[in-house]
Amino acid sequence: MKNPGGVKAFGEHLRRLREQRGMSQVELADYANVSNVTVHRIETAQFAATIDVLLSLTKALQIPLHELVKVPGMEEAD
């Protein structure tokens, strides 16, 4: 992984967005049509999401892509 700090920051951001909507990892995965393991791995920085997965997450969270990828602290992450 080339940017572990950024991937970790993104995972934490995704978790916050999911929790703000009162969704579990399983619910988000179902709405996004991805596995719950994928959501867990993204949130715990074990996996860097592809653009395909990012687009699915935006639909599930009902937010634009720029809101999903605008991660607080991302600039400071390695």
N, C-alpha and C positions, 0 to 999 in steps of 0.2 A: 504494500500500500504506500503510495507516494506522499499522501497528505493526511497522516493519521489524526492530527489535531483538528483539521477541518472536518473529517469524517465523524469524529467524536462530537464536535459542536453541532453538526447537522443532525445526528441521531438524537441529541438532547432537545434540539429545536422541534424535531418531528414529534417526540414524546410529549412536549408541552402543548403543541397544537392539537394532538390527539386527545390529551387529557382535558384541555379546555372545552372540547366538544363532547366530553363525557363518554368517549369511546374506549373500548378495550382494544388490545392488539388484535384479537380475533375479529372483532367487528370491523376495524379498519381494514384488515386483510380481506375480509369478505367483500366489503364495498369496493375495494381497489382491485379485486380479483387477483390477488397474490396470496402466497402462503403466509400463515401466521409466523412461521419460522423466518421468512424474509423480513417481515416487519420487526421482529425481535432482533435479528442480526443487524439491521440498519440502526435501530435505536441503541444498540450496545456496541456500535462501531466495529462490528465483525465483518461488515459488508458495505461496499460503496454502491449506492443505488445507481442503476442505469437510467438513461433518459426515459426509457419505456416505463420503468417502475415509477419514476418521478411523476410522469404524466398521469398514471393511474392513481397515484396518491392525491394529486391535485383534484381530480374528479371526486374521489371519495371524501376529501376534506372540504370540497366545494370552495376552493381558493385558487387564485391565479398562480401560475408557476413562479413568478417573481416573488410572491409572498412566501412560498415554500422554501425557496433557495436563499432568501434574504435572512441569513442567520446572524444573530447578534454575536459579536466576537469573532466572526469568521476571519476577518482581516488579520487579527492577531494570532490566529492558529497557524501552526507551522504549515 
